[in-house]
């Protein structure tokens, strides 16, 4: 058979196969749409964290102590390992611990300087919700300051290392004034606004006394909420706190114990012991919640062939505070 004739037959065959494939796919799609419209919808399963054994319990004992880490800046803008954000991760992890009948207590391991006011408040309330069902023991690692301590107050029993940095009970809002820089380069900000407060914290002009008073009032109201939570959860006088350690200062774990901000100092293993005691599960296995296995994560790790060594400061450690947002953060995190 001539080569041209063979090529023509092959072309006809491929064209027919393509048309048939498109036709079959259309039929399958139509059938799928009909099934979707006529059958009930099913919710996707809630994503779950994998459990990594940290300390084996007694043989034949199904009891568990769930260790849930909370590390880095508290923010609804940071991506999560399971949920959309790190706040969603905390919600899902605490829910998983609450719903698991074998989990007898939770150890919330905090290593965070704090972060956004609302995100901290959301996680605090999630911890309180979990505490109502199962004991929550908070262990403060290197840092559990400001928003980190705010979240910790939701626990039933608070522990820290003697060298932990904690406290920093306060609120901060910052802005940057670049009016003089604009003047030097010949730039000017033009603003059209519906009200006198609409462009508060505009860095292209000085803050007015009225705006300063308004922002300061907002900060103090948020601070009073923080102070009230600490006073309530730690059974302390709000006035005594206000006039002493609740002025934004940081405290060591030892100083926090002396001022009754925590219940004990020790190591993470001591928190496990306390969790078993409060959870009435002396033979429990201690498991740490970690991100689930991901093929994408696995292949990214295998495909990483860059042997360069770089030293960088992650954004989570040195955050860029956004203008107009309120934060529970120590003063040394503000530029």
N, C-alpha and C positions, 0 to 999 in steps of 0.2 A: 504494500500500500504506500503511495507517495507520501512524503513527509507533510506536504500541505494539507492533504486529506486527513491525515492523523491529527494534525493540529486543529483542523476544523471540527472534527468529531469531539475532541477533548473540550473545545470551547463550548459546544452545544451542551455537552454533558454537565459542565460546571455551571452553565447558566440555568439549566433545568434544576440542578441540585440546589442552587441558591434560591430560586423561586419557591421550591418545595420547602426549604428550610424556613423562609420567611412566612409562608402560609401556615406551617405547623406551629411556629412560634406565636403567630396571631391567634390561632385557635386555643393554644395553651393559655395565653394571656387573657382571652375572653372568658375561658372557663374559670381562671383564677379570680377574675373580677366578680363573676357570678357567685362563686363560693364565698368571697369576702363580703358580698352584699347580703347573702342569705344566712350565713352562719354567725354565731356570736363571736365577738372579738376577745382575744386573749391578751392579758397583760404580760409584758416581758418579765422574766424572773428578776427579782432584786439582786443586784450584783453583791458578791460576798468576798470577804477577805480570807486568804488562806491562813492556816494556823501553823506556826512554827514552834516546835516544842523547845522550851527553855529549861524546863526542870521536870523530869519525869516523876509521876506520882506512884502511888501504891498499885501493884498489879491487880487488875480486875476492877479498879475504881474508875468510874466514868466522869467523876467531878473534874471541873476545870476552873482555873483562874485565868481570865482573859487580860492580857496586857495590851493596852491601846496607846501607842505613841502619838504625841502631838508636838511636832517640831517646827521651828522656823516662825516666820511672821504670820500672825493670824489675819487672814485676808480673804474676802470673797472673790478676789481677783486672781488668786493663785490657782493653777489647775490641780486637780486631785488625781490620785492613783486609780480610784474606782469611780467616784462621782465627778461631776463637772468641776467642782472646786474643792479646796481643802476643807471648807466648812461642810460640804456634802459628804466628804470622806468621814468626818467625825460623826455626822448624823447616822450614816450607814453602819459604821463600826459599833457605835453605842447601841443601835437598834439590834444588830446581830447578837451582841452580848445579852441584851434584854430578852430576846426571843429564844435563845439557846437555853433549854432547861438544864443542861449539864454545867453551864457557867454559874458558879456559886458566888463569885465576886469579881470586881473589875479593878485592875491597877491602871490608873491613868498616868502615864509617864510624860511629864511636861518638860520640854526644853525650848522655851520661847520667851522672847523679850516683850511679847505683847503684839499689838497691832490695832486693827480697826475696832472702833467702839461697838458698832452693831454686830460685827462678826463675833467678837468676844462675848457679847451678851447672848447671842444665839447659842453658842457652844456651852456657855454656863448653864443655860436653861435645859439643854439636852443632858448635861451631867446630872442636874437636879432630878430630871425625869427618870434617869437610870438609877439614881440613888434611892428613889422611892420604891424600887423593885428589888435591887440588889446592892450590897455594900460597894461603895466606890472609894478606893484608897488612892490618894494622889501622891505620886512621888515626883519631887522637883529635882531635875538634873542640874546642869550647869546654870541655867537661867530660867526663872519663872517669875518674871517681873511684870508689873503693870497689868496689861491684858492677860498675861500668863497667870498672874496671881488671881485676877478676876475669875478666870475659868476654874482655877484650883479651889476657889471658895465653894464650888458646887459639890465637892467631895465630902464624904462622911469623916474621913481621917486623913490629915495632911502630914506628909513627911518630906524632909529635905536633907541634903548633905550639909555638913557644917559650913562648907565653902560655897554653897549655892547663892546666887544673886537673886534676891526676891524683893518684895515690897514695891516701891515706886508707885504708890497709890496716887494717881493723878491723871489729868487729861491735858492733851496738847493739840493745838491747831496752829499751823504756821502758814506764812505766805512769804513771798520774796518781792521786795520793792526794787524795780529796775528803772525808775523814772529818770535818775541822773544818767544812766547808761543810754537811755533813749535820747536824752537831750544832747549827748556827746556825738551821737551818730546821726542826729537829725530825724529821728522817728517820733511819731506821736500816735497815741491810742485814741480812736474815735469810738465812742460808745453811745448807743441809743437804748434807753431803758424805760421800763414802765413804772418804776418806783425808785425811791432814793436808795434803797438797800439792795437793788437788783445786781449791782456789780461790786458788792462787798469783796474785799481782799483783792481788788484789781491792782496788780503790781505796778501799773503805769502811773499811779498817782498815790499821794499819801492817804493813809487811813484817817477818816474823820473821827473826831472825839465821840460822836454819836455811834458810829460803827464800832469803834473800839469798845464802848460800854456794852453794846448789844452782843458782840462776840464773847466778851468776857463773861457776860451773864449766861450765855449758852454753855460755855465751858464749865462754869461753876454749877449749873444745874446737872450736867452730866457727871461732874465730880461728886455731887451729893448722892447721886444714885449709886455710884461705885462705893462711896463711903458707907452708905446705908446697907449695902450687901455685905461688906466686910464686918460691920458692927453686928448685923443680924446673925450671920453665919458663924462668927467667932465669939458671939455673946460678949461683945465689948461695947463700951460707951462711945457713941459717935463723937461727942464733944471732946472726950479724952483723946481719941484718935486724931481728930482735926487739929488739936493743939500740940500734938507730939509727932508721931511717926508718919502720919498720913499727909505729908507735905511734899510728896514726890521723891523723897530720899530712897535710896536702895539700902537693903539690909542683907547681911549674910544669913545663912540658915540658922546659925547659932543665935544671932540677934533676933531673928524672927521667932525663934522658940521662946526667948526671954520676954518678948513682947506679945506672946500668945497668938501670933499669926499662924503658927503651925502647931502640931501636936507632938512631934518627935523628930529627932535627927537620926540619920542612919544611912544604910546603903540600900540599893534596890532589892537585895535579897531580904532585907528586913521588911520591906513593903509586901513581899510575897508571903512572909510569915504572918503578917497582920491580916492580909486578905484571907488566908486560910482560916485564921482565928475568927474573924468577923463573918466569914461565909460558912463557918462550921463544916469545913471540908479539909481536915488535916492531911488526907491522902490525895489531894487534888493534883492534877498535872497543870503546870504553868505553861500557857501557850501565848505566843505573841502574834497579834494580827499583822499580816503583811499584805502587800498588793498581790492580787491573783496572778497566776502564770499567764503570760501573754506571748503569743507567737511573734507578734511585732517587736516586743521588747527583746525576745530571744534572738531574732534574726538581726536586729540592730547591734546587739552585743557581738554576734559572730562576725558581722560585716565591718566592725570597727577595726581598721588596720592602721590608723594614724598613731604613730609611735611618739609623737611630739609630747613633751611634758609642759603643761601650762599651769601657772599659778594665778587664779582669779579669785575675786571676792564675790560670792553669789549675791544676787539681789535680795534673797531672803535674809542674809546676814547684815547687809548694809542697805536698808530700804530707802527708796526715794519717796519721801512724804509728799503726798499730793495736796495742792492748795485746796482749802475748803473742807477737807476731811478731818474728822475728829479721831484722835488716836489715844489708846492706852499704851504709851511707850516711855521708857526712861529718857531723861533729858539728853543723854549722850548720843541718842539715835537721831536727834534733830540737828541738822547742819547749822 
